[in-house]
């Protein structure tokens, strides 16, 4: 099991939030993720759906792709993913299949839905429970700062969420 100190968790979540903010500044939607192993940053990415014209280019998926390339493996055991928002079912599946030990997220699915995103209302805890996935799920870290990303994005764009 991959554990990090509370200070490392906050440092890495701040990095995910900064990465999402860079994405917003580049015209993307307000989602960011970072993957670390033993506190060492492996990869960070923001949502690139609009940039890549790829509905699967969520921050978590892009981050997993980069981490796998960096480590030259599809097995990300021992890693933690920090996500600004609770991963969707597609991203949760990718996290599970990559064997990431732990998900730490800020805003919840309901927060994204409030800002117009068409989220499926299936929580990571429900997916973990029903699938028997060994991934640990921790919610609400720096939630207010993560929700602020949605407000910032909404104030800057006339683009509809997807």
N, C-alpha and C positions, 0 to 999 in steps of 0.2 A: 504494500500500500504506500502510495506517495503522499507524504505529509509535508507541508511547508509551514513556516511560522506565520502567525497572523500578520506580521510586518511584511513578509514576502508576499502573502496573499494580497495585501493592499497595494504593494508596489506593482505587482503584476496586473492587478485589475486596473490600476491607474494607467498602465501602459495600454491595456486593451481599450480603455476609454479614449486615450490620446490617439490611438490608431483609428478608432471610429470617427473621431473628430477630423482627422486628416481626410478620411473618406468623405465626410460631409463637405469639407472644403473643396473636394475634387468633384462634387456633384453626385456622390453616391448616397445610399440610404444609411441611417445611423446605427450601424452594427459593427462591432470590432471583436477580435479574439486574439489571444496569445497562448502559445503552448510553451511550457517550461518543464524541465526535468531537474529536480533537486535545486530549484531556485534559479537555474540557468536558462535564459531565454533561448528557445530553439527557433521559433517563428512567430510572427505577428501578421495579421491581415485584417483589412476591412472588407465589407461587403463590396463585391464587384459585379453585381448583376447587370447594372446598366452599362458599365464599361465594357464588359465582355459579351454583352447580349446573351447571357447564360443564366437562366433561372436557378441553376444549381450553384452559382458562384457566391454562396453565402459566406460570411466571414469565417465561420468555423470550418467549412469545407476547404476554402482557400488556404486557411492556416494549416489544416491537416496535410494538404498536398505539399505545402512548403516544408513542413516538418519532416515528412517522409523523404522528400528529396534531400534535405539537409543531412538527415541521419542515414540515408540510403537503405531504408527499410520501411515496410508497411506495419511493423510492430512497434507501436508507441507506448509499450508497457513502461511504467514508471513515470509517465508524463501526466501533467495536469493541464487542462484547458480552461482558460479564463475567458468568459464571454460576457459582453455587456448586457445581453438579453438571453433569457432561457432558450436554449437551442430547440429548433423545430424538430419534428419527427425525423426528417431526412438527416439533419445534422446529428441528432442523437444516435441514429443508426450508424453513421460514419464514425462517430466517437467510439461506439461499442465495438465496431469491426476493427478499428485501429488499436483496440485494447488500451485506450487511455484510462488511467486509474480513476481520475476524479474530474468532475465538472464543477466549476465555481462560476456562478452568474450573478448579475446585478438585478436588472429589471425582469419582471415576469412576463409571460405570454399575454396576460390581461393588459399590461401596460402598453405593449406594442399594438394590441387590438384597439385600445382607446385612441391611438393616433392614426387609425385607419388601415393598419396592416392586416392582411387576411390570414391571420394565424389559425392553425388548428388547435383547438382547446384541449390538448392532451399534454399534461405536464410530464416533465422528465421523471418525476417520482412515480407517476402512473406507468410510464413506459418501462422503467426499471423494474417495478413490481410485477407487471404482467409478463415481462420477457425473461425475468431472472437474470438480467444483466448485472455483472459484478461492479459496474461503475458506481462510484460514490457521487451523490448529487448534493451540492451545497448552494443554497439560494440566498439572495438578498444582500450580498456584499456590495457596498457602495451603491445601493439601489437608487438613491436620490440623484447621484451624479449620472448614473446610467439613464434615468428617465429624462434628465435635463438634455441629453443628446437628442431625444425626440423633439423636445420643444425648440431647440436650436435649429434642427433640421427643418421643422415645420415653418419656422419664421423666415427661412431663407429660400424656400422653394415653392414652386407651384406644381411640381411633379407629384403625381399620385403615387402613393405607396403601392407595392405589388402584393 
